[in-house]
Amino acid sequence: MPGCSIRALWILNNQDTVVFSRRFPVVEKRWRLACDRENDRPDGENIGYTVLPSLPTDGELASAFAERKKRDGSARGFGIRVARSAQGSDSWVDDPITRHIISLCISKEEQAESFLLWPLVLHIKGHYYILILPLVEPHHLKAYEKMYQRSDCGNSVGIEESLSSLLVDLSCITGAFMVAHAVGDVITGDFVEPEVIVNPSPSVGGLLDSLTGSIGISSISARAKPVAAPVAAATTSGTPVIGSVTSDAPKSSSRAADKDALRTFISSAMPFGTPLDLNYSNISAIKVNGFSSSDLPLADLKQPAWKPYLYKGKQRILLTIHETVYASMYDRDEIPDTISISGQVNCRAELEGLPDVSFPLTGLNTAHIEVLSFHPCAQVPEQGVDKQALMFSPPLGNFVLMRYQAFCGLGPPIKGFYQLSMVSEDEGAFLFKLCLMEGYKGPLTMEFCTVTMPFPRRRIVFFDGNPSIGTTSTTEHSVEWKIITSGRGVSGKSIEATLPGTIRFAPRPSQRLPSYSRSVQGSVVEEDSDIEAENSNNMVNIEEFLVEKMNKDLPSVDLEEPFCWQAYNYAKVSFKIVGATLSGMSIDPKSVSIYPAVKAPVEFSMQVSSGDYILWNTLGKCPFVASPKV
């Protein structure tokens, strides 16, 4: 991770107490030397404070962070300037990025002085706030100090200096975010590998390989050495076990790491403050097994950090393109429907030695790719109109080789409308009319499709629906319509599906909101009102208060609609499509080449799943982004 060094990191709990911190003296020495050079410049300018109190104590940082939450809050400003924004605060900078890249004004306990700490990357994971302070040049800090004092700072159009233009020059910000996410996964035990699908076809290894391969298990012959198999799987206790039977499906651990495990990860992943390998599986494997002299590569080959062990065993390559479809379907003339695709190429290369793998990506022109990003092990030497060659030195285990954003070239896989009308305060009538897989041909197959109507604010006491296809079921707060069930996939034809029906809810308990809640609710609507000044001192964070308010059994009428939070009601569609991609992105397994040459089968699969695929109620309110007028 070139260009990224970390001065310090802190982890705070939801009581704003520092529960873990780590400082890197080597990086801090570089910062002091840079500040000395900046202060000694002949133009006489300096960064405005002495360098001696460069890093705060845990108590000073916790106090400054708590003060920031009272002043700005994670939701109050959203990084946008309002009437109460103080000059020098993050919301004064007037840029939404200040929700994630913050500054803290540190007041020294023993001295009557304060100094600015910036840029601090803020990542919230579970009940913890993770703050990462990367190393920047003093002149970057000086530029930010000047910026947040100006009346026209932030994202104003046409100005020479803005926060966005400043951050573009700081590659360390990206690295700091990667560190923050890795630390967050470690402390919460949230380790998930990308899914790589294995075709259930038998291999030449006999009956045992055909059985294990069909369920995604590598051949037993690949486990002769400490980590001869891919990455480690996690046991139910969360302790990594190397060399056990592993699956190609995503794996996760629910056990949070203790401080010793976190210290070990930080020392190994980013020694002396420079991030090298943030893969927790690799770090755990090295800690448990060490290294073997027989694992050393040839003298003329350099072993990369992402492959601490060499693979031994039966060789093969698994490639999966996994796309996630996001959509908002409105069925309104004044609001266009939106649909987008987020895709990734997952890979698992079980190859001996340190080979290079290359293949061309096809469909780039027809897929209308907007964004492309690659794993650090990849090189992109060739680009064409509809082809992009990709070469990489694969690490161990499952990894994401490439990510991309694209348009849906085939149109929405599910389109139609959802209508819900409340005929009384507790009773409503609804109608679904959907068309599935219109214009889709084989080999595209929809494996399952489910529509869910959530009613988080109401309890269902009666439901009557007559689906044209599939079955319906209810829970206390939702209705589920299974149009296509698993095992009954649909391929090569479109399906018309309708569901009319009625629904009745339990009467709402009559109770009044306390005056404090009403005052806060009013302050959210009138963000710039001076009346809120009284109440703002009693409230640390509006966002936290709203979450607490949602979870309480408050009368739904005060939330404007009798069935959903914030006046919106919708249905969510879940589905899975296999056989091809919706963007047109593809890989030809026959075009995959390995150097040095080796005979290794290539298995390739494609699947599409739904993300937030929302059908908004045509008869109700709905959120949308207005298109700019040209």
VEXDREN-2710 file (C-alpha; in Angstrom, 1 decimal):
% VEXDREN-2710
k/r/px/py/pz
1/MET/0.0/0.0/0.0
2/PRO/2.5/2.7/-1.2
3/GLY/2.1/6.2/0.0
4/CYS/0.2/5.3/3.2
5/SER/1.6/5.5/6.7
6/ILE/-0.5/5.6/9.9
7/ARG/0.5/7.9/12.8
8/ALA/-2.0/6.4/15.3
9/LEU/-5.3/4.7/15.7
10/TRP/-8.0/4.8/18.4
11/ILE/-11.1/2.6/19.1
12/LEU/-13.8/4.2/21.2
13/ASN/-17.0/2.6/22.5
14/ASN/-20.5/4.1/22.4
15/GLN/-19.8/5.8/25.8
16/ASP/-17.0/7.8/24.1
17/THR/-14.3/6.0/26.0
18/VAL/-11.1/4.9/24.4
19/VAL/-10.9/1.1/24.7
20/PHE/-7.8/0.6/22.5
21/SER/-5.1/2.8/21.0
22/ARG/-1.9/2.4/19.1
23/ARG/0.7/4.9/18.2
24/PHE/3.6/4.4/15.7
25/PRO/6.7/6.3/16.8
26/VAL/8.5/5.7/13.5
27/VAL/5.8/7.5/11.5
28/GLU/5.5/10.1/14.2
29/LYS/9.2/10.9/13.9
30/ARG/8.7/11.5/10.2
31/TRP/5.8/13.9/11.0
32/ARG/8.0/15.9/13.5
33/LEU/10.8/16.2/10.9
34/ALA/8.3/17.3/8.3
35/CYS/6.9/19.9/10.7
36/ASP/10.3/21.2/11.5
37/ARG/11.1/21.7/7.9
38/GLU/7.7/23.5/7.4
39/ASN/8.3/25.8/10.4
40/ASP/11.8/26.7/9.2
41/ARG/10.7/27.7/5.7
42/PRO/12.0/31.1/4.7
43/ASP/8.6/32.5/3.9
44/GLY/7.9/32.6/7.6
45/GLU/4.7/30.6/7.4
46/ASN/4.1/27.8/9.9
47/ILE/1.3/25.5/10.7
48/GLY/0.2/27.7/13.7
49/TYR/1.2/25.6/16.7
50/THR/4.3/23.9/18.0
51/VAL/4.9/20.3/17.1
52/LEU/5.5/19.1/20.6
53/PRO/1.9/18.1/21.5
54/SER/1.6/16.2/18.2
55/LEU/-0.6/13.3/19.4
56/PRO/-3.2/13.6/22.2
57/THR/-3.6/11.3/25.1
58/ASP/-6.5/8.9/25.1
59/GLY/-8.4/11.1/27.5
60/GLU/-7.9/14.2/25.4
61/LEU/-9.0/12.5/22.3
62/ALA/-12.1/11.0/23.9
63/SER/-13.0/14.4/25.3
64/ALA/-12.6/16.1/21.9
65/PHE/-14.6/13.4/20.1
66/ALA/-17.5/13.7/22.6
67/GLU/-17.4/17.5/22.2
68/ARG/-17.6/17.1/18.4
69/LYS/-20.6/14.8/18.7
70/LYS/-22.4/17.5/20.8
71/ARG/-21.4/20.2/18.4
72/ASP/-21.9/18.6/15.0
73/GLY/-23.4/15.1/15.6
74/SER/-23.1/12.4/13.0
75/ALA/-26.6/13.3/11.7
76/ARG/-27.2/16.9/12.7
77/GLY/-24.9/18.5/10.1
78/PHE/-24.5/15.5/7.7
79/GLY/-21.4/17.6/6.8
80/ILE/-23.7/20.3/5.5
81/ARG/-23.5/23.8/7.0
82/VAL/-26.6/24.9/9.0
83/ALA/-27.4/28.0/11.1
84/ARG/-25.8/26.5/14.2
85/SER/-22.5/25.5/12.5
86/ALA/-19.6/27.0/14.3
87/GLN/-16.7/28.4/12.3
88/GLY/-13.9/25.8/12.3
89/SER/-16.3/22.8/12.8
90/ASP/-16.6/20.0/10.3
91/SER/-20.1/21.0/9.2
92/TRP/-18.7/24.5/8.5
93/VAL/-16.6/23.0/5.8
94/ASP/-19.9/22.2/4.1
95/ASP/-19.0/18.9/2.5
96/PRO/-20.7/15.5/3.2
97/ILE/-17.3/13.8/3.3
98/THR/-16.8/15.3/6.8
99/ARG/-19.0/12.6/8.1
100/HIS/-16.2/10.1/7.4
101/ILE/-13.1/12.3/7.4
102/ILE/-13.3/14.5/10.5
103/SER/-11.1/16.9/12.5
104/LEU/-10.8/17.2/16.2
105/CYS/-9.8/20.3/18.2
106/ILE/-7.5/18.9/20.9
107/SER/-7.2/20.9/24.2
108/LYS/-4.1/20.1/26.2
109/GLU/-4.9/19.3/29.8
110/GLU/-1.7/20.8/31.3
111/GLN/-1.2/23.7/28.9
112/ALA/-3.6/26.5/27.9
113/GLU/-3.4/25.7/24.2
114/SER/-5.2/23.6/21.5
115/PHE/-4.3/22.2/18.2
116/LEU/-6.0/20.6/15.2
117/LEU/-5.9/16.9/14.5
118/TRP/-6.7/16.1/10.8
119/PRO/-7.4/14.0/8.8
120/LEU/-9.1/11.5/11.0
121/VAL/-10.8/8.7/9.1
122/LEU/-13.9/7.7/11.1
123/HIS/-15.4/4.2/10.6
124/ILE/-18.4/2.9/12.7
125/LYS/-18.5/-0.8/13.2
126/GLY/-21.0/-2.4/15.7
127/HIS/-20.8/-0.4/18.9
128/TYR/-17.3/1.0/18.2
129/TYR/-15.9/4.1/16.6
130/ILE/-12.6/3.5/14.8
131/LEU/-10.4/6.6/14.2
132/ILE/-7.3/6.3/11.9
133/LEU/-4.8/9.2/11.6
134/PRO/-2.7/8.8/8.4
135/LEU/0.5/10.7/7.8
136/VAL/0.0/13.8/5.6
137/GLU/2.4/16.7/4.8
138/PRO/2.1/19.7/7.1
139/HIS/1.2/21.9/4.1
140/HIS/-1.9/19.8/3.6
141/LEU/-2.9/20.5/7.2
142/LYS/-2.2/24.1/6.7
143/ALA/-4.4/24.2/3.6
144/TYR/-7.2/22.6/5.6
145/GLU/-6.8/25.1/8.4
146/LYS/-7.1/28.0/6.0
147/MET/-10.1/26.4/4.3
148/TYR/-12.3/25.8/7.2
149/GLN/-12.0/29.4/8.3
150/ARG/-13.3/30.8/5.0
151/SER/-16.9/31.7/4.5
152/ASP/-16.9/30.0/1.0
153/CYS/-15.1/26.8/2.0
154/GLY/-16.3/23.4/1.1
155/ASN/-17.8/22.2/-2.2
156/SER/-18.6/25.5/-3.7
157/VAL/-18.4/25.5/-7.5
158/GLY/-15.6/27.5/-9.1
159/ILE/-13.4/28.0/-6.1
160/GLU/-9.7/27.1/-6.3
161/GLU/-9.4/25.2/-3.0
162/SER/-12.0/22.8/-1.8
163/LEU/-11.9/19.8/0.4
164/SER/-12.5/17.4/-2.5
165/SER/-9.6/18.8/-4.5
166/LEU/-7.4/18.6/-1.3
167/LEU/-8.3/14.9/-0.6
168/VAL/-7.6/13.9/-4.3
169/ASP/-3.9/14.6/-3.6
170/LEU/-3.9/12.3/-0.5
171/SER/-3.6/8.7/-1.4
172/CYS/-3.1/7.9/2.2
173/ILE/-6.9/8.5/2.8
174/THR/-7.8/5.3/0.8
175/GLY/-5.2/3.3/2.8
176/ALA/-6.6/4.6/6.1
177/PHE/-10.1/3.6/5.1
178/MET/-8.8/0.1/4.3
179/VAL/-7.1/-0.1/7.7
180/ALA/-10.3/1.1/9.4
181/HIS/-12.5/-1.5/7.8
182/ALA/-9.9/-4.3/8.5
183/VAL/-9.7/-3.3/12.2
184/GLY/-13.5/-3.1/12.4
185/ASP/-13.8/-6.6/11.0
186/VAL/-11.2/-7.9/13.4
187/ILE/-12.8/-6.4/16.6
188/THR/-16.3/-7.6/15.6
189/GLY/-15.2/-11.0/14.2
190/ASP/-16.9/-10.2/10.9
191/PHE/-14.7/-12.1/8.4
192/VAL/-16.4/-13.0/5.1
193/GLU/-14.8/-14.4/2.0
194/PRO/-16.2/-13.8/-1.5
195/GLU/-18.3/-16.6/-2.8
196/VAL/-16.8/-18.8/-5.5
197/ILE/-19.2/-21.3/-7.1
198/VAL/-17.9/-24.8/-7.9
199/ASN/-19.6/-26.7/-10.7
200/PRO/-20.9/-30.0/-9.4
201/SER/-19.1/-32.0/-12.1
202/PRO/-16.7/-34.9/-11.1
203/SER/-13.0/-34.5/-11.7
204/VAL/-10.4/-37.0/-12.7
205/GLY/-9.5/-37.6/-9.1
206/GLY/-12.0/-40.4/-8.6
207/LEU/-15.1/-40.8/-6.5
208/LEU/-13.7/-38.9/-3.5
209/ASP/-12.9/-35.8/-5.6
210/SER/-16.3/-35.9/-7.3
211/LEU/-18.0/-36.0/-3.9
212/THR/-15.9/-33.3/-2.3
213/GLY/-15.7/-31.1/-5.4
214/SER/-19.5/-31.1/-5.8
215/ILE/-19.9/-29.4/-2.4
216/GLY/-17.0/-27.0/-2.9
217/ILE/-14.2/-28.7/-1.0
218/SER/-10.7/-28.9/-2.4
219/SER/-9.1/-32.2/-3.0
220/ILE/-7.5/-33.9/0.1
221/SER/-4.1/-34.1/-1.6
222/ALA/-3.8/-30.3/-1.3
223/ARG/-3.4/-30.5/2.4
224/ALA/0.0/-32.0/3.0
225/LYS/1.6/-28.8/4.3
226/PRO/0.6/-26.3/7.0
227/VAL/-1.3/-24.2/4.6
228/ALA/-1.2/-26.2/1.5
229/ALA/-4.9/-25.7/1.1
230/PRO/-6.3/-22.2/0.4
231/VAL/-7.1/-20.0/3.4
232/ALA/-8.1/-21.0/6.8
233/ALA/-11.7/-21.7/7.8
234/ALA/-12.9/-20.4/11.2
235/THR/-14.3/-22.8/13.7
236/THR/-17.4/-22.0/15.7
237/SER/-15.2/-20.7/18.5
238/GLY/-13.6/-18.2/16.1
239/THR/-10.1/-19.8/16.3
240/PRO/-8.5/-20.2/12.9
241/VAL/-7.8/-23.8/11.9
242/ILE/-5.3/-24.3/9.1
243/GLY/-5.3/-27.4/7.0
244/SER/-8.9/-28.5/7.8
245/VAL/-11.6/-29.1/5.2
246/THR/-12.6/-25.8/3.8
247/SER/-15.5/-24.7/1.6
248/ASP/-15.6/-22.3/-1.3
249/ALA/-18.7/-20.6/0.2
250/PRO/-18.2/-17.4/2.2
251/LYS/-17.1/-18.0/5.7
252/SER/-17.5/-15.8/8.8
253/SER/-16.7/-15.8/12.5
254/SER/-19.0/-14.2/15.0
255/ARG/-16.4/-14.1/17.8
256/ALA/-14.9/-10.7/18.5
257/ALA/-11.2/-10.5/18.9
258/ASP/-9.5/-9.6/22.2
259/LYS/-6.9/-7.0/22.6
260/ASP/-4.0/-9.4/22.2
261/ALA/-5.3/-10.7/18.9
262/LEU/-5.9/-7.1/17.8
263/ARG/-2.3/-6.2/18.7
264/THR/-0.9/-9.2/16.9
265/PHE/-2.9/-8.3/13.8
266/ILE/-1.8/-4.7/13.8
267/SER/1.9/-5.6/14.4
268/SER/1.8/-8.1/11.5
269/ALA/-0.5/-6.3/9.1
270/MET/1.1/-2.8/9.4
271/PRO/4.5/-3.0/11.1
272/PHE/5.9/0.4/12.0
273/GLY/2.7/2.0/10.8
274/THR/3.0/1.0/7.1
275/PRO/0.1/-1.3/6.0
276/LEU/1.4/-4.4/4.1
277/ASP/-1.2/-7.1/4.2
278/LEU/-4.6/-6.5/5.8
279/ASN/-5.8/-10.1/5.1
280/TYR/-6.7/-11.5/8.5
281/SER/-6.6/-15.1/7.2
282/ASN/-3.0/-14.7/6.1
283/ILE/-2.0/-13.1/9.3
284/SER/-3.7/-15.8/11.4
285/ALA/-2.1/-18.6/9.3
286/ILE/1.4/-17.1/9.7
287/LYS/0.9/-16.8/13.5
288/VAL/-0.2/-20.4/13.8
289/ASN/2.1/-22.1/11.4
290/GLY/5.1/-19.9/10.9
291/PHE/7.1/-20.6/7.7
292/SER/8.6/-23.7/6.3
293/SER/12.0/-23.8/4.5
294/SER/10.5/-26.1/1.8
295/ASP/8.0/-23.3/1.0
296/LEU/10.6/-21.0/-0.4
297/PRO/10.2/-20.1/-4.1
298/LEU/12.9/-20.1/-6.7
299/ALA/15.7/-17.6/-6.2
300/ASP/14.6/-15.5/-9.2
301/LEU/11.0/-15.2/-8.0
302/LYS/9.8/-12.7/-5.4
303/GLN/7.1/-14.0/-3.1
304/PRO/4.3/-11.4/-2.7
305/ALA/2.9/-10.5/0.7
306/TRP/-0.6/-11.7/-0.2
307/LYS/0.8/-15.3/-0.7
308/PRO/2.7/-16.2/2.4
309/TYR/2.5/-20.0/1.6
310/LEU/2.9/-21.9/-1.6
311/TYR/0.2/-24.2/-2.7
312/LYS/0.8/-27.9/-3.2
313/GLY/-1.8/-30.3/-4.6
314/LYS/-4.3/-30.7/-7.4
315/GLN/-4.4/-27.6/-9.6
316/ARG/-7.4/-25.7/-10.8
317/ILE/-8.8/-22.2/-11.3
318/LEU/-12.3/-21.1/-10.2
319/LEU/-13.9/-17.9/-11.6
320/THR/-17.3/-16.5/-10.7
321/ILE/-18.9/-13.3/-11.8
322/HIS/-21.4/-12.2/-9.2
323/GLU/-23.7/-9.2/-10.0
324/THR/-26.0/-7.5/-7.6
325/VAL/-29.0/-5.6/-9.0
326/TYR/-30.3/-2.4/-7.3
327/ALA/-33.6/-0.9/-8.5
328/SER/-36.3/1.6/-7.5
329/MET/-39.5/1.0/-9.5
330/TYR/-42.0/3.9/-9.2
331/ASP/-44.6/3.3/-12.0
332/ARG/-45.0/7.1/-12.3
333/ASP/-44.7/9.4/-15.3
334/GLU/-43.0/12.1/-13.3
335/ILE/-40.3/9.8/-11.7
336/PRO/-38.2/7.6/-13.9
337/ASP/-37.4/4.1/-12.7
338/THR/-33.7/3.5/-11.8
339/ILE/-31.7/0.3/-12.0
340/SER/-28.0/-0.3/-11.6
341/ILE/-25.6/-3.2/-11.3
342/SER/-22.7/-3.7/-8.9
343/GLY/-20.5/-6.7/-10.0
344/GLN/-17.4/-8.4/-9.0
345/VAL/-15.2/-11.2/-10.4
346/ASN/-14.3/-13.7/-7.6
347/CYS/-11.4/-16.0/-8.1
348/ARG/-9.7/-19.0/-6.5
349/ALA/-6.5/-20.1/-8.1
350/GLU/-5.1/-23.4/-6.7
351/LEU/-1.8/-23.3/-8.5
352/GLU/1.6/-24.5/-7.4
353/GLY/4.5/-22.0/-7.3
354/LEU/4.1/-18.4/-8.2
355/PRO/2.5/-18.4/-11.7
356/ASP/0.9/-15.5/-13.6
357/VAL/-2.6/-16.0/-14.8
358/SER/-4.1/-13.9/-17.7
359/PHE/-7.3/-13.7/-19.6
360/PRO/-9.3/-11.1/-21.6
361/LEU/-12.6/-9.7/-20.2
362/THR/-15.3/-9.6/-22.8
363/GLY/-18.4/-7.5/-22.9
364/LEU/-16.9/-4.3/-21.7
365/ASN/-18.4/-2.2/-24.5
366/THR/-21.9/-3.7/-24.3
367/ALA/-21.9/-3.7/-20.5
368/HIS/-21.4/0.1/-20.3
369/ILE/-19.0/-0.2/-17.4
370/GLU/-18.8/2.9/-15.3
371/VAL/-16.2/2.0/-12.7
372/LEU/-13.5/-0.6/-12.6
373/SER/-11.2/-1.4/-9.7
374/PHE/-8.7/-4.3/-9.3
375/HIS/-7.0/-6.4/-6.6
376/PRO/-3.4/-5.2/-5.9
377/CYS/-2.2/-8.5/-7.5
378/ALA/-3.6/-7.5/-10.9
379/GLN/-2.1/-5.7/-13.9
380/VAL/-4.1/-4.3/-16.8
381/PRO/-1.6/-4.1/-19.7
382/GLU/-4.1/-4.1/-22.7
383/GLN/-7.3/-2.2/-23.4
384/GLY/-9.6/-2.3/-26.4
385/VAL/-13.0/-1.4/-27.5
386/ASP/-14.6/-4.6/-26.2
387/LYS/-11.7/-6.4/-24.6
388/GLN/-9.4/-5.8/-21.6
389/ALA/-6.6/-8.1/-20.9
390/LEU/-6.0/-8.9/-17.2
391/MET/-2.9/-10.5/-15.7
392/PHE/-2.4/-11.3/-12.0
393/SER/-0.4/-13.3/-9.6
394/PRO/-3.1/-15.0/-7.5
395/PRO/-3.0/-15.0/-3.7
396/LEU/-4.3/-17.9/-1.6
397/GLY/-8.0/-18.7/-1.1
398/ASN/-11.0/-16.8/-2.4
399/PHE/-10.5/-13.2/-3.4
400/VAL/-12.2/-10.4/-5.3
401/LEU/-10.1/-9.9/-8.5
402/MET/-12.2/-7.0/-9.9
403/ARG/-15.2/-4.8/-9.0
404/TYR/-17.3/-2.8/-11.4
405/GLN/-20.4/-0.7/-11.8
406/ALA/-22.6/-1.1/-14.9
407/PHE/-25.9/-0.5/-16.5
408/CYS/-28.5/-3.3/-17.0
409/GLY/-28.3/-4.1/-20.7
410/LEU/-31.4/-6.4/-20.7
411/GLY/-33.9/-4.2/-18.9
412/PRO/-35.2/-4.9/-15.4
413/PRO/-35.6/-8.6/-14.6
414/ILE/-38.8/-7.8/-12.7
415/LYS/-41.0/-4.8/-13.6
416/GLY/-44.6/-3.8/-12.7
417/PHE/-46.3/-2.0/-9.9
418/TYR/-47.4/-2.2/-6.3
419/GLN/-50.4/-0.3/-5.0
420/LEU/-51.7/0.0/-1.5
421/SER/-54.6/2.1/-0.5
422/MET/-55.9/2.5/3.1
423/VAL/-59.7/2.4/3.0
424/SER/-59.7/3.1/6.8
425/GLU/-57.2/3.7/9.5
426/ASP/-56.7/0.0/10.1
427/GLU/-57.7/-1.7/6.8
428/GLY/-56.2/-1.5/3.3
429/ALA/-56.4/-3.0/-0.2
430/PHE/-53.4/-3.8/-2.3
431/LEU/-52.6/-5.0/-5.8
432/PHE/-49.4/-6.3/-7.4
433/LYS/-49.0/-6.7/-11.1
434/LEU/-45.5/-8.0/-12.1
435/CYS/-43.8/-9.3/-15.2
436/LEU/-40.8/-11.5/-14.6
437/MET/-37.9/-12.2/-17.1
438/GLU/-39.5/-10.3/-20.0
439/GLY/-37.0/-10.4/-22.9
440/TYR/-34.7/-12.8/-21.1
441/LYS/-33.7/-16.0/-22.9
442/GLY/-31.7/-19.1/-22.0
443/PRO/-29.3/-19.8/-20.5
444/LEU/-30.6/-17.2/-18.0
445/THR/-32.6/-18.9/-15.3
446/MET/-34.4/-17.4/-12.4
447/GLU/-34.0/-19.8/-9.5
448/PHE/-36.3/-18.1/-7.0
449/CYS/-38.3/-14.9/-6.6
450/THR/-39.9/-13.6/-3.5
451/VAL/-41.8/-10.3/-2.8
452/THR/-42.0/-9.0/0.8
453/MET/-44.3/-6.2/2.1
454/PRO/-43.0/-4.9/5.4
455/PHE/-45.2/-3.2/7.9
456/PRO/-42.8/-2.4/10.8
457/ARG/-45.2/0.0/12.5
458/ARG/-48.3/-2.1/12.4
459/ARG/-49.3/-5.6/13.6
460/ILE/-51.2/-7.7/11.0
461/VAL/-54.3/-9.4/12.3
462/PHE/-55.9/-10.4/9.0
463/PHE/-54.7/-11.0/5.4
464/ASP/-56.5/-12.2/2.3
465/GLY/-54.7/-12.6/-1.0
466/ASN/-55.2/-14.5/-4.2
467/PRO/-51.9/-14.9/-6.1
468/SER/-52.0/-16.0/-9.8
469/ILE/-48.9/-17.9/-9.2
470/GLY/-47.0/-19.0/-6.1
471/THR/-48.0/-18.9/-2.4
472/THR/-48.3/-16.3/0.3
473/SER/-47.6/-16.3/4.0
474/THR/-47.6/-13.7/6.8
475/THR/-45.7/-12.8/9.9
476/GLU/-46.7/-10.3/12.6
477/HIS/-45.2/-7.4/10.6
478/SER/-44.9/-8.6/7.0
479/VAL/-46.4/-10.4/4.1
480/GLU/-44.3/-12.7/1.9
481/TRP/-45.2/-13.8/-1.6
482/LYS/-43.2/-16.6/-3.0
483/ILE/-43.6/-16.4/-6.8
484/ILE/-40.9/-18.9/-7.8
485/THR/-39.6/-21.3/-5.1
486/SER/-36.2/-22.9/-5.1
487/GLY/-36.0/-26.0/-7.3
488/ARG/-38.5/-24.6/-9.8
489/GLY/-36.5/-22.2/-11.8
490/VAL/-37.8/-20.4/-14.9
491/SER/-35.8/-20.1/-18.1
492/GLY/-36.5/-18.9/-21.6
493/LYS/-40.0/-17.4/-20.9
494/SER/-41.6/-14.5/-19.1
495/ILE/-44.2/-14.8/-16.4
496/GLU/-47.1/-12.6/-15.6
497/ALA/-47.9/-12.5/-11.8
498/THR/-50.7/-10.7/-10.0
499/LEU/-51.7/-10.6/-6.3
500/PRO/-54.8/-8.6/-5.2
501/GLY/-55.8/-8.7/-1.6
502/THR/-56.8/-6.9/1.6
503/ILE/-55.0/-6.5/4.9
504/ARG/-56.1/-5.4/8.3
505/PHE/-54.0/-4.2/11.2
506/ALA/-54.5/-4.2/15.0
507/PRO/-55.8/-0.9/16.3
508/ARG/-53.1/1.6/17.3
509/PRO/-52.8/2.3/21.1
510/SER/-53.9/5.8/21.8
511/GLN/-51.2/7.7/23.6
512/ARG/-49.6/11.2/23.3
513/LEU/-46.1/12.0/22.5
514/PRO/-44.2/13.6/25.3
515/SER/-43.4/17.3/24.7
516/TYR/-39.7/16.6/24.5
517/SER/-40.2/14.2/21.6
518/ARG/-42.5/16.6/19.8
519/SER/-39.9/19.4/20.2
520/VAL/-37.2/17.2/18.7
521/GLN/-39.5/16.0/15.9
522/GLY/-40.1/19.6/15.0
523/SER/-36.4/20.4/15.1
524/VAL/-35.7/17.7/12.5
525/VAL/-38.2/19.3/10.1
526/GLU/-37.0/22.8/10.7
527/GLU/-33.3/22.2/10.7
528/ASP/-32.4/25.9/10.6
529/SER/-34.9/27.1/13.2
530/ASP/-33.5/29.2/16.0
531/ILE/-36.1/27.6/18.3
532/GLU/-34.1/24.4/18.5
533/ALA/-31.2/26.1/20.3
534/GLU/-32.9/25.2/23.6
535/ASN/-33.3/21.6/22.9
536/SER/-29.9/21.1/21.1
537/ASN/-28.1/21.1/24.4
538/ASN/-30.1/18.2/25.7
539/MET/-29.5/16.0/22.7
540/VAL/-26.2/14.4/21.7
541/ASN/-27.2/13.0/18.4
542/ILE/-30.4/13.4/16.4
543/GLU/-29.7/10.2/14.4
544/GLU/-29.4/8.1/17.6
545/PHE/-32.6/9.7/18.9
546/LEU/-34.5/8.9/15.8
547/VAL/-33.4/5.2/15.9
548/GLU/-34.5/5.0/19.5
549/LYS/-37.8/6.6/18.5
550/MET/-38.4/4.1/15.7
551/ASN/-37.9/1.2/18.1
552/LYS/-40.4/2.5/20.6
553/ASP/-44.1/1.7/20.3
554/LEU/-45.1/5.3/19.4
555/PRO/-48.4/6.1/17.7
556/SER/-47.9/5.6/13.9
557/VAL/-50.1/8.6/13.1
558/ASP/-47.3/10.9/14.4
559/LEU/-45.1/9.4/11.7
560/GLU/-47.6/10.6/9.0
561/GLU/-48.7/7.2/7.7
562/PRO/-50.3/4.3/9.5
563/PHE/-48.0/1.6/8.1
564/CYS/-44.4/2.6/7.6
565/TRP/-41.7/4.7/9.2
566/GLN/-41.2/8.1/7.6
567/ALA/-44.4/8.0/5.5
568/TYR/-42.9/5.5/3.0
569/ASN/-44.4/2.1/2.1
570/TYR/-42.9/-0.3/-0.3
571/ALA/-42.3/-3.9/-1.3
572/LYS/-38.9/-5.5/-1.6
573/VAL/-38.1/-8.1/-4.3
574/SER/-35.5/-10.9/-3.7
575/PHE/-34.4/-13.1/-6.5
576/LYS/-31.5/-15.1/-8.0
577/ILE/-30.6/-15.6/-11.6
578/VAL/-27.9/-17.9/-12.9
579/GLY/-26.4/-18.7/-16.3
580/ALA/-25.3/-15.3/-17.5
581/THR/-24.8/-11.7/-16.4
582/LEU/-27.2/-8.8/-16.9
583/SER/-24.5/-6.4/-17.8
584/GLY/-23.0/-8.5/-20.5
585/MET/-19.6/-9.0/-18.7
586/SER/-18.2/-12.4/-19.3
587/ILE/-15.0/-14.5/-19.3
588/ASP/-14.1/-17.3/-21.8
589/PRO/-12.5/-20.2/-19.8
590/LYS/-10.7/-21.3/-22.9
591/SER/-8.8/-18.0/-23.1
592/VAL/-7.3/-18.3/-19.6
593/SER/-3.6/-18.9/-19.8
594/ILE/-1.0/-19.7/-17.1
595/TYR/2.7/-18.9/-17.1
596/PRO/4.7/-21.1/-16.6
597/ALA/2.3/-23.4/-18.5
598/VAL/0.5/-26.0/-16.5
599/LYS/-2.5/-28.1/-17.1
600/ALA/-5.2/-26.9/-14.8
601/PRO/-8.9/-27.0/-15.5
602/VAL/-10.8/-23.7/-15.4
603/GLU/-14.3/-23.6/-13.9
604/PHE/-16.4/-20.5/-14.7
605/SER/-19.9/-19.6/-13.4
606/MET/-22.1/-16.5/-13.3
607/GLN/-24.9/-15.5/-11.0
608/VAL/-27.1/-12.4/-10.4
609/SER/-28.8/-11.6/-7.1
610/SER/-31.0/-8.8/-5.9
611/GLY/-29.8/-6.0/-3.6
612/ASP/-32.3/-3.3/-2.6
613/TYR/-34.8/-4.0/-5.4
614/ILE/-37.7/-1.8/-4.3
615/LEU/-41.3/-1.4/-5.6
616/TRP/-42.6/1.9/-4.2
617/ASN/-46.3/2.2/-3.6
618/THR/-47.7/4.0/-6.6
619/LEU/-50.4/5.6/-4.4
620/GLY/-48.2/6.7/-1.6
621/LYS/-45.2/8.9/-0.9
622/CYS/-41.8/7.9/-2.2
623/PRO/-38.2/9.3/-2.0
624/PHE/-36.3/10.0/-5.2
625/VAL/-33.5/12.1/-6.6
626/ALA/-34.6/14.9/-8.8
627/SER/-32.7/15.0/-12.2
628/PRO/-30.9/18.3/-12.9
629/LYS/-32.3/20.6/-15.6
630/VAL/-30.0/21.3/-18.4
END
